[in-house]
């Protein structure tokens, strides 16, 4: 249940349709949503001086359409990207606020002792982790730290 006066919106920055990034208005929260087949995954966090945005991506481990097209070169280089590599990059781009308006191949992800860090061109560093998921699904979550983001969704 949303706090009194709060409102969810998800305008697309390109067409204005209701399929863009989730915005929580009039509430001290940030949110993100992703879909993997019939599964909807939502990440929510209090908006604090520490956390200004959140992103989540969920993908089925096997997807006939995606697997037929392949992930070769989509994250740079000539090799195939893994589903885990893709969910990390997409979660980071959602937390960045620009989504796929940034070339995913330009995002650099590095493993760390407490998760991973993504460097997004023109957007800085995003912290992330691989979340627990139902069998057959891969989920990654990312947060932009440090006050209100200067990047508009």
C-alpha positions in Angstrom: 0.0 0.0 0.0 1.3 3.4 -1.0 1.5 6.2 1.6 -1.3 8.8 1.4 -0.8 11.1 -1.5 1.8 8.9 -3.2 1.4 8.1 -6.9 3.2 5.6 -9.2 3.9 6.7 -12.8 5.9 5.1 -15.6 6.0 7.5 -18.6 8.2 6.5 -21.5 10.7 9.3 -22.2 10.3 8.7 -26.0 6.6 8.4 -26.6 4.9 9.2 -23.3 3.3 5.7 -23.1 3.0 3.8 -19.8 5.9 1.5 -20.2 8.9 3.6 -18.9 10.8 3.6 -15.6 8.8 3.5 -12.4 8.6 6.9 -10.6 7.2 7.1 -7.1 5.8 10.6 -6.6 5.1 12.2 -3.2 6.8 9.4 -1.3 10.4 8.9 0.0 10.9 5.7 -2.1 12.6 4.7 -5.3 11.4 1.7 -7.3 12.1 -0.4 -10.4 10.3 -3.3 -12.1 11.3 -6.0 -14.5 9.5 -8.9 -16.1 10.7 -12.4 -16.9 8.0 -14.4 -18.6 5.0 -14.5 -16.2 7.2 -13.2 -13.3 7.2 -9.6 -12.3 10.1 -8.5 -10.0 9.9 -5.2 -8.1 12.8 -3.6 -6.2 11.9 -0.8 -3.7 14.1 1.2 -1.4 13.7 4.3 0.8 15.1 7.4 -1.0 17.9 8.6 1.3 21.0 10.6 1.1 22.7 7.3 0.5 20.4 5.8 -2.2 18.9 8.0 -4.9 17.8 5.3 -7.5 17.4 1.6 -7.9 17.3 -0.7 -10.9 16.3 -4.4 -11.2 16.5 -6.7 -14.2 15.1 -10.2 -14.3 15.5 -12.6 -17.3 14.6 -16.2 -17.8 17.7 -18.3 -18.1 16.2 -19.8 -21.3 14.3 -17.6 -23.7 13.8 -18.9 -27.3 13.5 -15.5 -28.9 16.5 -14.0 -27.1 18.5 -17.1 -27.5 17.8 -17.3 -31.2 19.0 -13.7 -31.6 21.9 -14.3 -29.3 23.8 -12.0 -27.0 26.9 -12.0 -29.2 28.6 -8.6 -29.2 25.7 -6.9 -27.3 28.0 -6.0 -24.4 31.1 -5.3 -26.6 33.6 -7.7 -28.0 33.0 -10.7 -30.2 31.9 -13.1 -27.5 28.5 -14.1 -26.3 27.3 -12.3 -23.1 25.8 -14.4 -20.4 22.3 -13.8 -19.0 24.0 -12.8 -15.7 26.2 -10.2 -17.5 23.1 -8.8 -19.3 21.0 -8.5 -16.1 23.8 -6.7 -14.3 24.2 -4.1 -17.1 20.5 -3.6 -17.5 19.9 -3.1 -13.8 22.8 -0.6 -13.7 21.3 1.3 -16.7 17.9 1.4 -14.9 19.6 2.8 -11.7 21.5 5.3 -13.9 18.1 6.6 -15.1 18.8 6.6 -18.8 18.2 2.9 -19.5 19.0 1.7 -23.0 19.5 5.2 -24.2 23.1 4.4 -23.1 24.9 1.8 -25.2 25.1 -1.4 -23.0 28.4 -2.2 -24.6 30.0 0.9 -23.0 29.1 -0.2 -19.4 31.9 -1.8 -17.5 31.1 -4.3 -14.7 33.6 -5.4 -12.1 33.1 -8.0 -9.4 33.9 -7.0 -5.9 33.9 -8.5 -2.4 30.3 -7.3 -1.7 28.7 -7.6 -5.1 29.7 -5.8 -8.3 30.2 -2.2 -9.5 29.2 -0.9 -12.9 30.8 2.2 -14.5 28.2 3.9 -16.8 29.6 6.5 -19.2 28.5 9.9 -18.2 26.8 8.6 -15.1 29.5 7.3 -12.7 29.5 4.2 -10.6 26.5 2.1 -9.7 26.7 -0.6 -7.0 24.9 -3.9 -7.5 24.4 -7.5 -6.4 23.0 -10.7 -7.8 19.7 -11.4 -6.1 18.1 -14.8 -5.1 15.7 -15.9 -7.8 13.3 -18.7 -8.6 14.8 -21.6 -10.5 15.3 -20.7 -14.2 15.4 -16.9 -13.6 18.4 -14.6 -13.1 17.9 -11.3 -11.2 20.3 -8.4 -10.6 19.7 -5.3 -8.5 21.7 -2.0 -8.7 21.6 1.2 -6.7 22.9 4.7 -7.4 24.4 6.0 -4.2 24.8 9.5 -3.0 21.9 11.9 -3.0 19.5 12.7 -5.7 20.5 11.6 -9.1 21.3 14.3 -11.6 20.2 12.0 -14.5 16.5 12.3 -15.2 14.6 9.1 -15.9 
